[in-house]
Amino acid sequence: IGILTPTSKWMECQCLTAKELLVYFDDDGNGALSADELSTALQFMSFEDPPTKEDIEDVFMKLLPPKAVELDLEIIGMAMTAVSKKEEHSSVAYSVMVKDIAKMNKEQSNAAIFF
């Protein structure tokens, strides 16, 4: 889901938790974010390439359980955790690929040159 990664990174840079995000942007105080409230939050984040209404609808369609209409703290927290884990996994995979060539054995060195 395209907007979750930049949202997670923004929250991390601002040292915000999912709960704090909810407190700031849950206008009606019901403990969950509507599509309009999420849109307001994303506008506040001032992304260079802001998400469209369709992007926001996509998030709701993919994250919401049946019969739910808003993103509650549990759903937001799980989504942000999943994004963080994915980023962590990608970072580990990248660091394996940038191993110092001087520390590689012959097979690793040949593979690095080949790829």
C-alpha positions as a Markdown table, in Angstrom:
| # | Residue | x | y | z |
|---|---|---|---|---|
| 1 | Ile | 0.0 | 0.0 | 0.0 |
| 2 | Gly | 1.9 | 3.0 | -1.4 |
| 3 | Ile | 1.1 | 5.7 | 1.2 |
| 4 | Leu | 2.0 | 3.6 | 4.3 |
| 5 | Thr | 5.8 | 3.7 | 3.8 |
| 6 | Pro | 6.1 | 7.5 | 3.5 |
| 7 | Thr | 3.6 | 7.9 | 6.3 |
| 8 | Ser | 5.6 | 5.6 | 8.5 |
| 9 | Lys | 8.8 | 7.4 | 7.7 |
| 10 | Trp | 7.2 | 10.8 | 8.4 |
| 11 | Met | 5.9 | 9.5 | 11.8 |
| 12 | Glu | 9.3 | 8.1 | 12.6 |
| 13 | Cys | 11.0 | 11.4 | 11.8 |
| 14 | Gln | 8.5 | 13.3 | 14.0 |
| 15 | Cys | 8.8 | 10.7 | 16.7 |
| 16 | Leu | 5.1 | 10.1 | 16.6 |
| 17 | Thr | 3.4 | 6.8 | 17.5 |
| 18 | Ala | 0.2 | 5.6 | 15.9 |
| 19 | Lys | -1.7 | 6.6 | 19.1 |
| 20 | Glu | -0.4 | 10.2 | 18.9 |
| 21 | Leu | -1.3 | 10.3 | 15.2 |
| 22 | Leu | -4.8 | 9.3 | 16.2 |
| 23 | Val | -5.0 | 11.9 | 18.9 |
| 24 | Tyr | -4.0 | 14.7 | 16.6 |
| 25 | Phe | -6.2 | 13.9 | 13.7 |
| 26 | Asp | -9.3 | 12.1 | 15.1 |
| 27 | Asp | -11.5 | 15.1 | 14.9 |
| 28 | Asp | -14.7 | 13.4 | 16.2 |
| 29 | Gly | -12.9 | 11.7 | 19.1 |
| 30 | Asn | -14.2 | 8.2 | 18.3 |
| 31 | Gly | -10.8 | 6.6 | 18.5 |
| 32 | Ala | -10.5 | 5.9 | 14.8 |
| 33 | Leu | -9.6 | 7.8 | 11.5 |
| 34 | Ser | -12.2 | 8.2 | 8.8 |
| 35 | Ala | -11.1 | 8.7 | 5.2 |
| 36 | Asp | -11.5 | 12.5 | 5.6 |
| 37 | Glu | -9.4 | 12.5 | 8.8 |
| 38 | Leu | -6.7 | 10.4 | 7.2 |
| 39 | Ser | -6.7 | 12.8 | 4.2 |
| 40 | Thr | -6.3 | 15.7 | 6.6 |
| 41 | Ala | -3.4 | 14.0 | 8.3 |
| 42 | Leu | -1.7 | 13.2 | 5.0 |
| 43 | Gln | -2.1 | 16.8 | 3.8 |
| 44 | Phe | -0.5 | 18.0 | 7.0 |
| 45 | Met | 2.5 | 15.8 | 6.3 |
| 46 | Ser | 3.1 | 17.8 | 3.1 |
| 47 | Phe | 4.4 | 15.0 | 1.0 |
| 48 | Glu | 6.1 | 16.0 | -2.3 |
| 49 | Asp | 3.7 | 13.7 | -4.2 |
| 50 | Pro | 0.6 | 13.7 | -2.1 |
| 51 | Pro | -1.7 | 10.7 | -2.2 |
| 52 | Thr | -4.9 | 10.9 | -4.2 |
| 53 | Lys | -8.4 | 10.1 | -2.9 |
| 54 | Glu | -8.1 | 6.8 | -4.7 |
| 55 | Asp | -4.9 | 6.0 | -2.8 |
| 56 | Ile | -6.7 | 6.7 | 0.5 |
| 57 | Glu | -9.7 | 4.6 | -0.6 |
| 58 | Asp | -7.2 | 1.8 | -1.4 |
| 59 | Val | -5.8 | 1.9 | 2.1 |
| 60 | Phe | -9.2 | 1.6 | 3.6 |
| 61 | Met | -10.2 | -1.2 | 1.3 |
| 62 | Lys | -7.1 | -3.2 | 2.0 |
| 63 | Leu | -6.7 | -2.6 | 5.8 |
| 64 | Leu | -10.3 | -2.5 | 7.1 |
| 65 | Pro | -11.9 | -5.7 | 8.4 |
| 66 | Pro | -15.4 | -6.5 | 7.2 |
| 67 | Lys | -18.1 | -4.1 | 8.4 |
| 68 | Ala | -15.5 | -1.6 | 9.8 |
| 69 | Val | -15.6 | 1.9 | 8.3 |
| 70 | Glu | -12.7 | 3.6 | 10.0 |
| 71 | Leu | -9.1 | 2.8 | 10.9 |
| 72 | Asp | -8.7 | 2.3 | 14.6 |
| 73 | Leu | -5.5 | 2.3 | 16.7 |
| 74 | Glu | -5.0 | -1.4 | 16.4 |
| 75 | Ile | -5.2 | -1.4 | 12.6 |
| 76 | Ile | -3.0 | 1.7 | 12.2 |
| 77 | Gly | -0.5 | 0.2 | 14.6 |
| 78 | Met | -0.4 | -3.1 | 12.8 |
| 79 | Ala | 0.0 | -1.4 | 9.5 |
| 80 | Met | 2.9 | 0.8 | 10.7 |
| 81 | Thr | 4.6 | -2.2 | 12.3 |
| 82 | Ala | 4.3 | -4.2 | 9.1 |
| 83 | Val | 5.8 | -1.3 | 7.1 |
| 84 | Ser | 8.7 | -1.0 | 9.6 |
| 85 | Lys | 9.4 | -4.7 | 9.4 |
| 86 | Lys | 9.4 | -4.6 | 5.7 |
| 87 | Glu | 11.8 | -1.6 | 5.7 |
| 88 | Glu | 14.0 | -3.4 | 8.2 |
| 89 | His | 14.1 | -6.5 | 6.0 |
| 90 | Ser | 14.9 | -4.5 | 2.9 |
| 91 | Ser | 17.7 | -2.7 | 4.8 |
| 92 | Val | 19.2 | -6.0 | 5.9 |
| 93 | Ala | 19.0 | -7.3 | 2.4 |
| 94 | Tyr | 20.7 | -4.2 | 1.0 |
| 95 | Ser | 23.5 | -4.3 | 3.6 |
| 96 | Val | 24.3 | -7.9 | 2.5 |
| 97 | Met | 24.6 | -6.7 | -1.0 |
| 98 | Val | 27.1 | -3.9 | -0.2 |
| 99 | Lys | 29.6 | -6.0 | 1.7 |
| 100 | Asp | 33.1 | -4.7 | 1.5 |
| 101 | Ile | 34.8 | -6.4 | -1.5 |
| 102 | Ala | 38.0 | -6.7 | 0.5 |
| 103 | Lys | 36.2 | -8.9 | 3.1 |
| 104 | Met | 34.6 | -11.2 | 0.5 |
| 105 | Asn | 35.8 | -14.7 | -0.3 |
| 106 | Lys | 36.5 | -15.6 | -4.0 |
| 107 | Glu | 33.0 | -16.8 | -4.7 |
| 108 | Gln | 31.4 | -13.7 | -3.2 |
| 109 | Ser | 33.8 | -11.4 | -5.1 |
| 110 | Asn | 33.0 | -13.2 | -8.4 |
| 111 | Ala | 29.3 | -12.9 | -7.7 |
| 112 | Ala | 29.6 | -9.2 | -6.9 |
| 113 | Ile | 31.5 | -8.5 | -10.1 |
| 114 | Phe | 29.0 | -10.5 | -12.1 |
| 115 | Phe | 25.9 | -8.8 | -10.7 |
